[in-house]
Amino acid sequence: MSKKTNKQAIIDIVRMNQIWESEGEATEKELHYYHITDALNRKWQTIGLNVSDAIQVFEQGNDDNWTRIIAPAHYNPNISVNDLISMLNISPEATGIRNDMQIILNTVERRNSFISRIINVNPESTFLLLHQMKEEYLQHSQLTDEQFIQLYAVNPVEALSMYFLQPIDIIAYWEWANANGTAEKAIQYKREDPLLPFIQAIERSEDEAMDMASGC
């Protein structure tokens, strides 16, 4: 069997019509369409000689012909990140992608957008789409300066995590603060480079602080 491309739970599978009508009585040796409902509540159409065969075809992934989504998931106003992690069957050991999802998909709208955009569900596709969406949000849906400054005054670690859309802990914040990092500096750096990683922001602030100390 080929490597699975669709690694997701199947909620329901129903055999539909034969693909090619044949004369006489139908047999199990004939190809049928199958409708599959996946864990994200999308309906797929695929083919197979029987249920097991149809599932194997489905696991090989979308081909825009025999195996494709025919009904997208409905908008879910109550979906949480934990719900989405469960639907995608992301293992407890995958802490990196779990943390990324918590930060990047931090609104119901973003979580529903992720569901509407992903096709085949597997770790690679999940990672690629998640970080594609991260780049889009950093460039076009950033926190406003006012929102960031207000949040920074209350909880700078959370503010920086949301502003850079990456997990930032208290140790990284101390490095930032010790490098004379401020909310205003973060805003300046992100205006110049919206995709700037936080570690590079720290390094830039450290360089500027060293330049000031040496009188350059």
LINVEN-V109459 format. One record per residue. N is the residue number from 1. RES is the residue in three letters. PSI is psi in whole degrees, -180 to 180 (NA if undefined). NEAR is the number of other C-alpha atoms within 12 Angstrom. Layout:
{{N RES PSI NEAR} {N RES PSI NEAR}}
This chain:
{{1 MET 141 10} {2 SER 161 11} {3 LYS 136 13} {4 LYS 135 20} {5 THR -35 25} {6 ASN 100 33} {7 LYS 73 28} {8 GLN 157 32} {9 ALA 146 25} {10 ILE 123 29} {11 ILE -36 18} {12 ASP 148 20} {13 ILE 132 28} {14 VAL 132 24} {15 ARG 135 27} {16 MET -149 22} {17 ASN 161 20} {18 GLN 149 23} {19 ILE -46 20} {20 TRP 120 14} {21 GLU 136 14} {22 SER 156 14} {23 GLU 144 9} {24 GLY -168 7} {25 GLU 139 10} {26 ALA 148 16} {27 THR 169 14} {28 GLU -10 14} {29 LYS 2 15} {30 GLU 143 23} {31 LEU 136 26} {32 HIS 155 29} {33 TYR 147 32} {34 TYR 141 35} {35 HIS 126 32} {36 ILE 133 37} {37 THR 122 27} {38 ASP 179 34} {39 ALA -20 28} {40 LEU 4 39} {41 ASN 29 27} {42 ARG 150 32} {43 LYS 129 27} {44 TRP 154 41} {45 GLN 133 36} {46 THR -173 41} {47 ILE 163 38} {48 GLY 163 32} {49 LEU -27 25} {50 ASN -177 24} {51 VAL -47 25} {52 SER -42 18} {53 ASP -43 24} {54 ALA -38 30} {55 ILE -40 37} {56 GLN -40 26} {57 VAL -43 35} {58 PHE -41 43} {59 GLU -18 33} {60 GLN -12 27} {61 GLY 173 32} {62 ASN 137 24} {63 ASP 9 20} {64 ASP 8 15} {65 ASN -84 16} {66 TRP -35 24} {67 THR 112 30} {68 ARG 161 30} {69 ILE 127 30} {70 ILE -12 22} {71 ALA 116 18} {72 PRO 167 26} {73 ALA 145 26} {74 HIS 150 16} {75 TYR 130 19} {76 ASN 105 23} {77 PRO -7 15} {78 ASN 4 15} {79 ILE 133 26} {80 SER 169 21} {81 VAL -40 30} {82 ASN -37 22} {83 ASP -46 24} {84 LEU -40 32} {85 ILE -41 31} {86 SER -44 19} {87 MET -37 27} {88 LEU -3 36} {89 ASN 46 26} {90 ILE 127 28} {91 SER 154 16} {92 PRO -26 14} {93 GLU -19 10} {94 ALA 63 17} {95 THR -33 14} {96 GLY -51 19} {97 ILE -31 31} {98 ARG -46 30} {99 ASN -40 27} {100 ASP -42 29} {101 MET -40 37} {102 GLN -39 29} {103 ILE -45 30} {104 ILE -43 38} {105 LEU 61 35} {106 ASN 12 31} {107 THR 159 21} {108 VAL -39 23} {109 GLU -42 19} {110 ARG -38 30} {111 ARG -41 34} {112 ASN -36 27} {113 SER -41 27} {114 PHE -46 37} {115 ILE -40 36} {116 SER -22 23} {117 ARG -28 23} {118 ILE 146 30} {119 ILE -86 38} {120 ASN 139 36} {121 VAL 113 38} {122 ASN 165 26} {123 PRO -40 25} {124 GLU -48 20} {125 SER -40 23} {126 THR -47 33} {127 PHE -47 26} {128 LEU -46 21} {129 LEU -41 30} {130 LEU -43 35} {131 HIS -23 24} {132 GLN -44 20} {133 MET -36 30} {134 LYS -47 33} {135 GLU -40 24} {136 GLU -44 18} {137 TYR -40 26} {138 LEU -34 27} {139 GLN -30 22} {140 HIS -14 15} {141 SER 44 19} {142 GLN 155 27} {143 LEU 144 27} {144 THR 161 20} {145 ASP -42 21} {146 GLU -44 16} {147 GLN -44 20} {148 PHE -46 29} {149 ILE -41 24} {150 GLN -45 18} {151 LEU -37 21} {152 TYR -38 26} {153 ALA -28 17} {154 VAL -47 14} {155 ASN 89 20} {156 PRO -33 30} {157 VAL -48 30} {158 GLU -41 27} {159 ALA -45 34} {160 LEU -38 44} {161 SER -44 33} {162 MET -32 37} {163 TYR -39 42} {164 PHE -6 39} {165 LEU 49 37} {166 GLN 153 34} {167 PRO 125 29} {168 ILE 125 28} {169 ASP 180 21} {170 ILE -31 17} {171 ILE -44 15} {172 ALA -37 25} {173 TYR -41 29} {174 TRP -40 18} {175 GLU -42 24} {176 TRP -48 31} {177 ALA -40 24} {178 ASN -21 18} {179 ALA 17 27} {180 ASN 28 25} {181 GLY 139 32} {182 THR 170 28} {183 ALA -40 33} {184 GLU -39 20} {185 LYS -43 27} {186 ALA -43 40} {187 ILE -45 29} {188 GLN -47 18} {189 TYR -41 26} {190 LYS -27 30} {191 ARG -37 22} {192 GLU -34 13} {193 ASP 92 18} {194 PRO -25 27} {195 LEU 9 28} {196 LEU 124 26} {197 PRO 154 25} {198 PHE -37 33} {199 ILE -35 27} {200 GLN -31 23} {201 ALA -41 35} {202 ILE -46 30} {203 GLU -40 23} {204 ARG -42 25} {205 SER -37 28} {206 GLU -44 23} {207 ASP -42 20} {208 GLU -38 19} {209 ALA -38 21} {210 MET -40 16} {211 ASP -41 13} {212 MET -40 13} {213 ALA -30 12} {214 SER -2 9} {215 GLY 17 8} {216 CYS NA 9}}
